[in-house]
Amino acid sequence: MTDPATAAHEPERVNLRSRLLGLLLREELNRDLASAAEAAEVDVDLARRLWRALGFPEPADRLAFGDNDIASFALVQAAVDSDLLTEETVLRLARAMGTTMARLADWEVATLVDEMERDVEHGRADSRLGVALTLAEQVAPRFEDVLVQVWRRHLTAAAARMEALGAKDAELRTTTMTVGFADLSRFTTLSNQLDDAALGVLVEKFEERGADVITLGGGRVIKTLGDAMLYVTVDPVVATRIALELVSGVGSRDDVPAIRVGLATGSVVSRLGDVFGPPVNLAARLSHVARSNRVLVDEETARALGPDFATRSLPPRPLRGFGNVSPITVTQRRSFRTR
């Protein structure tokens, strides 16, 4: 049975939802896929595949498209018609944007929920919808401009990395890198002891602090996996310094569990915003056998390290996919001063 008080407020909530969607989309959704494709002069099959690549469910006959969607379809078709991009490339780019934007949107909403809860709790708003409406009116337009600028800066950085790799096509996709895999020790046990809120805070602290250490140290975060982070550098020494800083600067704090890191150097393939290859798998295997607050590396990485580091080979052990491997533990040598 519906609560009378809830039923009385339902029209107001429907109105707020409608206003919120209008502020975010900034247009009326008044076309189905077929009519939107026709208006954009795009083959309906291409429009359907593009929509799917962007990460949205099949719209069937629903009125799910507006003028901005039509303009986007038309821009895509113009790029294909002009031979600037192949249809396959367009769909790959769409999949990249869809995957990235979906994660970004989920991340933003999850972050803003905390703000909404505080506003409602302290009486600054009557409901989550009310807070969301205010944010959509006053914050979203500003962050949209920031989003475009950040994308431009990252695109510039990615182009610079590509230029640095070399002129050959093969070198642009396959290159030698040091891969770092850092994860939280005993995370499964710990996650069973924490409630959802505390677990979320822990993961966010780990990702935030870890990303800061990696970026400041000269590395690049490829992806985060909740209790693990994957990063790369072109210099094994830089990767090792980052690994040791992750252990001493992040894992040593009371509010974050111990961290263990595996490093491996070799040829990796860069695709889909990710990296693939034996060094990626080996780095993960090494981190899983490392003790808490330790860094383990492969022979290739160890050979590149200078006198600033102390290395010690450990007894061979089986690593899935690599047979028996002797991990090498790494520490920073201490410099002594004479008086």
C-alpha positions as CSV (number, residue, x, y, z in Angstrom):
1,M,0.0,0.0,0.0
2,T,1.4,3.4,-1.0
3,D,2.2,5.9,1.8
4,P,-0.2,8.9,1.5
5,A,2.6,11.3,2.2
6,T,4.8,9.7,-0.5
7,A,1.9,9.8,-3.0
8,A,1.3,13.5,-2.2
9,H,4.9,14.4,-3.1
10,E,5.2,12.2,-6.2
11,P,4.1,14.9,-8.7
12,E,6.7,17.3,-7.3
13,R,9.4,14.6,-7.6
14,V,8.4,13.8,-11.2
15,N,8.7,17.5,-12.0
16,L,12.1,17.7,-10.4
17,R,13.3,14.7,-12.4
18,S,12.0,16.2,-15.6
19,R,13.8,19.5,-14.9
20,L,17.0,17.7,-14.0
21,L,17.0,15.7,-17.2
22,G,16.3,18.8,-19.2
23,L,19.2,20.6,-17.6
24,L,21.6,17.8,-18.3
25,L,20.6,16.9,-21.8
26,R,19.5,20.5,-22.8
27,E,17.1,19.2,-25.4
28,E,13.9,17.3,-25.9
29,L,14.1,13.7,-26.9
30,N,11.4,13.5,-29.6
31,R,12.7,11.0,-32.2
32,D,13.3,7.3,-32.4
33,L,16.5,5.8,-33.9
34,A,15.2,5.5,-37.4
35,S,13.9,9.1,-37.7
36,A,17.1,10.4,-36.0
37,A,19.3,8.5,-38.5
38,E,17.1,9.8,-41.4
39,A,17.4,13.4,-40.2
40,A,21.2,13.0,-40.0
41,E,21.3,11.3,-43.4
42,V,23.1,8.3,-41.7
43,D,22.5,4.7,-42.4
44,V,20.3,3.4,-39.6
45,D,22.5,0.3,-39.1
46,L,25.6,2.6,-38.6
47,A,23.7,4.7,-36.2
48,R,22.6,1.6,-34.2
49,R,26.2,0.3,-34.1
50,L,27.5,3.7,-33.1
51,W,25.0,4.0,-30.3
52,R,25.9,0.5,-29.1
53,A,29.6,1.3,-29.2
54,L,29.0,4.4,-27.1
55,G,27.7,2.1,-24.4
56,F,24.0,2.7,-24.6
57,P,21.3,0.0,-24.7
58,E,19.3,-0.7,-27.8
59,P,16.6,2.0,-28.0
60,A,14.1,0.0,-30.1
61,D,11.2,2.3,-31.0
62,R,11.6,4.6,-28.0
63,L,11.8,8.4,-28.4
64,A,15.4,8.5,-27.1
65,F,17.1,11.0,-29.5
66,G,17.2,14.8,-29.9
67,D,18.8,17.4,-32.1
68,N,22.3,17.0,-30.5
69,D,22.3,13.3,-31.2
70,I,21.3,14.0,-34.8
71,A,24.2,16.5,-35.1
72,S,26.6,13.9,-33.7
73,F,25.4,11.3,-36.2
74,A,25.9,13.7,-39.0
75,L,29.4,14.6,-37.9
76,V,30.4,11.0,-37.8
77,Q,28.9,10.4,-41.3
78,A,30.7,13.4,-42.7
79,A,34.1,12.1,-41.3
80,V,33.4,8.7,-43.0
81,D,32.3,10.2,-46.3
82,S,35.3,12.5,-46.5
83,D,37.7,9.5,-46.1
84,L,39.2,11.1,-43.0
85,L,38.2,8.1,-40.9
86,T,37.1,4.6,-41.8
87,E,33.9,3.3,-40.3
88,E,35.9,0.8,-38.2
89,T,38.0,3.6,-36.8
90,V,34.9,5.6,-36.0
91,L,33.4,2.8,-34.0
92,R,36.7,2.2,-32.1
93,L,36.8,5.8,-31.1
94,A,33.2,5.7,-30.1
95,R,33.8,2.7,-27.9
96,A,36.8,4.5,-26.3
97,M,34.7,7.6,-25.6
98,G,31.7,5.6,-24.3
99,T,33.7,3.5,-21.9
100,T,35.6,6.5,-20.6
101,M,32.6,8.7,-20.2
102,A,30.5,6.0,-18.6
103,R,33.2,5.5,-15.9
104,L,33.6,9.2,-15.5
105,A,29.9,9.8,-15.1
106,D,29.6,7.0,-12.5
107,W,32.6,8.4,-10.6
108,E,31.2,11.9,-10.6
109,V,27.7,10.9,-9.5
110,A,29.1,8.7,-6.7
111,T,31.3,11.6,-5.5
112,L,28.4,14.0,-5.6
113,V,26.1,11.7,-3.6
114,D,28.2,12.3,-0.6
115,E,27.7,16.1,-1.1
116,M,24.0,15.6,-1.5
117,E,23.7,13.5,1.7
118,R,25.5,16.3,3.7
119,D,23.3,19.0,2.3
120,V,20.1,17.0,3.2
121,E,21.5,16.1,6.6
122,H,22.3,19.7,7.5
123,G,19.0,21.0,6.2
124,R,20.4,22.9,3.2
125,A,18.1,20.9,0.9
126,D,14.9,19.0,1.2
127,S,15.9,16.0,-1.0
128,R,18.6,14.5,-3.2
129,L,16.8,15.6,-6.3
130,G,16.8,19.2,-5.0
131,V,20.5,19.1,-4.5
132,A,21.0,17.4,-7.9
133,L,19.0,20.1,-9.6
134,T,21.1,22.9,-8.0
135,L,24.3,21.1,-9.0
136,A,23.1,20.7,-12.6
137,E,22.2,24.4,-12.8
138,Q,25.3,25.9,-11.2
139,V,28.1,23.3,-11.3
140,A,27.7,21.2,-14.4
141,P,28.2,24.0,-17.0
142,R,31.5,25.0,-15.4
143,F,32.8,21.5,-15.3
144,E,31.8,20.9,-18.9
145,D,34.3,23.5,-19.9
146,V,36.9,22.0,-17.6
147,L,36.2,18.5,-19.1
148,V,37.0,19.7,-22.6
149,Q,40.2,21.5,-21.5
150,V,41.4,18.4,-19.6
151,W,40.7,16.2,-22.6
152,R,42.8,18.6,-24.8
153,R,45.7,18.5,-22.4
154,H,45.6,14.7,-22.2
155,L,45.4,14.4,-25.9
156,T,48.4,16.7,-26.3
157,A,50.3,14.5,-23.8
158,A,49.3,11.3,-25.6
159,A,50.5,12.8,-28.9
160,A,53.8,13.8,-27.4
161,R,54.3,10.2,-26.1
162,M,53.6,8.8,-29.5
163,E,56.1,11.2,-31.1
164,A,58.7,10.2,-28.6
165,L,58.3,6.5,-29.4
166,G,59.5,6.8,-33.0
167,A,58.5,7.1,-36.6
168,K,57.8,3.4,-37.4
169,D,54.2,2.2,-37.2
170,A,55.3,-0.9,-35.2
171,E,57.0,1.4,-32.6
172,L,53.8,3.3,-32.0
173,R,52.0,0.2,-30.8
174,T,54.7,-1.9,-29.3
175,T,57.4,-0.5,-27.1
176,T,59.7,-1.4,-24.2
177,M,58.3,-0.3,-20.9
178,T,58.5,-1.1,-17.2
179,V,55.2,-2.1,-15.8
180,G,54.3,-1.7,-12.2
181,F,51.5,-3.6,-10.4
182,A,50.7,-2.4,-6.9
183,D,48.1,-4.0,-4.7
184,L,46.8,-3.9,-1.2
185,S,47.9,-6.8,1.0
186,R,45.2,-9.1,2.5
187,F,42.5,-7.0,0.8
188,T,40.0,-9.8,0.6
189,T,40.1,-10.5,4.3
190,L,39.9,-6.8,5.1
191,S,37.0,-6.2,2.8
192,N,35.0,-8.8,4.6
193,Q,35.6,-6.9,7.9
194,L,34.5,-3.4,6.7
195,D,31.1,-2.1,5.9
196,D,30.4,-0.7,2.4
197,A,31.1,2.9,3.3
198,A,34.4,2.2,5.0
199,L,35.5,0.0,2.1
200,G,34.7,2.7,-0.4
201,V,36.7,5.3,1.6
202,L,39.7,2.8,1.8
203,V,39.7,2.2,-1.9
204,E,39.4,5.9,-2.7
205,K,42.3,6.8,-0.4
206,F,44.5,4.1,-2.0
207,E,43.7,5.2,-5.6
208,E,44.0,8.9,-4.8
209,R,47.4,8.7,-3.0
210,G,48.8,6.0,-5.3
211,A,47.9,8.1,-8.4
212,D,49.6,11.1,-6.9
213,V,52.8,9.2,-6.1
214,I,52.9,7.7,-9.6
215,T,52.2,10.9,-11.5
216,L,54.6,13.0,-9.4
217,G,57.3,10.3,-9.8
218,G,57.1,10.5,-13.6
219,G,54.9,7.4,-14.3
220,R,51.5,7.0,-15.9
221,V,48.5,5.3,-14.3
222,I,47.0,2.9,-16.8
223,K,44.1,1.7,-14.7
224,T,42.9,1.0,-11.2
225,L,41.2,-2.2,-10.1
226,G,39.9,-1.3,-6.6
227,D,42.6,-3.0,-4.6
228,A,45.3,-2.6,-7.3
229,M,46.9,-0.1,-9.7
230,L,48.7,-0.6,-12.9
231,Y,51.2,1.9,-14.1
232,V,54.0,2.2,-16.7
233,T,57.2,4.2,-17.3
234,V,59.9,4.1,-20.0
235,D,62.6,4.0,-17.3
236,P,63.1,1.1,-14.9
237,V,64.8,3.3,-12.4
238,V,61.9,5.7,-12.3
239,A,59.4,2.8,-12.0
240,T,61.4,1.4,-9.1
241,R,61.6,4.7,-7.2
242,I,57.8,5.0,-7.6
243,A,57.3,1.5,-6.3
244,L,59.4,2.1,-3.2
245,E,57.6,5.4,-2.6
246,L,54.2,3.6,-2.9
247,V,55.4,1.2,-0.2
248,S,56.9,3.8,2.2
249,G,54.6,6.7,1.5
250,V,51.2,5.2,1.0
251,G,51.3,1.7,2.5
252,S,52.9,2.7,5.7
253,R,50.0,4.9,6.8
254,D,47.7,3.6,9.5
255,D,44.5,4.2,7.4
256,V,45.8,2.2,4.4
257,P,46.9,-1.5,4.5
258,A,50.4,-2.5,3.5
259,I,51.2,-2.4,-0.2
260,R,53.2,-4.8,-2.3
261,V,54.5,-4.1,-5.8
262,G,55.8,-6.1,-8.8
263,L,57.8,-4.7,-11.6
264,A,58.7,-6.2,-15.0
265,T,60.4,-4.7,-18.0
266,G,59.8,-5.7,-21.7
267,S,57.8,-5.2,-24.8
268,V,54.2,-4.2,-24.3
269,V,51.4,-3.5,-26.7
270,S,49.3,-0.3,-26.2
271,R,45.7,-0.7,-27.2
272,L,42.3,0.5,-26.1
273,G,43.9,2.8,-23.5
274,D,45.5,-0.2,-21.9
275,V,48.8,-2.2,-22.1
276,F,49.2,-5.9,-22.8
277,G,52.1,-8.3,-22.9
278,P,54.2,-10.6,-20.8
279,P,55.6,-7.8,-18.6
280,V,52.0,-6.9,-17.5
281,N,51.3,-10.4,-16.4
282,L,54.7,-10.9,-14.8
283,A,54.4,-7.7,-12.8
284,A,51.0,-8.9,-11.5
285,R,52.4,-12.4,-10.6
286,L,55.4,-10.8,-8.8
287,S,53.1,-8.5,-6.7
288,H,51.0,-11.5,-5.6
289,V,54.0,-13.4,-4.2
290,A,55.6,-10.3,-2.6
291,R,55.5,-9.9,1.1
292,S,53.8,-6.8,2.6
293,N,55.6,-3.5,1.9
294,R,58.0,-5.2,-0.5
295,V,59.0,-4.6,-4.1
296,L,59.8,-7.5,-6.3
297,V,61.3,-7.1,-9.8
298,D,62.3,-9.3,-12.7
299,E,65.9,-9.7,-14.0
300,E,65.4,-7.2,-16.8
301,T,64.4,-4.5,-14.4
302,A,67.2,-5.4,-11.9
303,R,69.9,-5.2,-14.6
304,A,68.9,-1.5,-15.3
305,L,69.2,-0.4,-11.7
306,G,72.3,1.4,-10.6
307,P,74.3,1.6,-7.3
308,D,71.5,3.5,-5.5
309,F,69.5,0.2,-5.2
310,A,70.3,-3.0,-3.4
311,T,68.9,-6.2,-5.0
312,R,68.8,-9.8,-3.7
313,S,67.6,-12.8,-5.6
314,L,65.0,-15.0,-3.8
315,P,64.6,-18.8,-4.2
316,P,62.8,-19.8,-7.4
317,R,59.1,-20.3,-7.2
318,P,56.4,-21.2,-9.7
319,L,54.6,-18.3,-11.3
320,R,51.6,-19.2,-13.4
321,G,52.4,-18.8,-17.1
322,F,56.2,-18.3,-16.5
323,G,57.4,-21.5,-14.8
324,N,60.0,-21.3,-12.0
325,V,61.1,-17.7,-11.5
326,S,63.6,-16.2,-9.0
327,P,62.0,-12.9,-7.9
328,I,64.5,-10.1,-7.0
329,T,63.7,-7.9,-4.0
330,V,64.8,-4.3,-4.2
331,T,65.5,-1.7,-1.6
332,Q,67.0,1.8,-1.6
333,R,70.6,2.0,-0.4
334,R,71.1,4.4,2.4
335,S,73.8,7.1,2.0
336,F,76.0,7.6,5.0
337,R,77.7,10.9,5.9
338,T,81.0,11.1,7.8
339,R,81.4,14.0,10.2
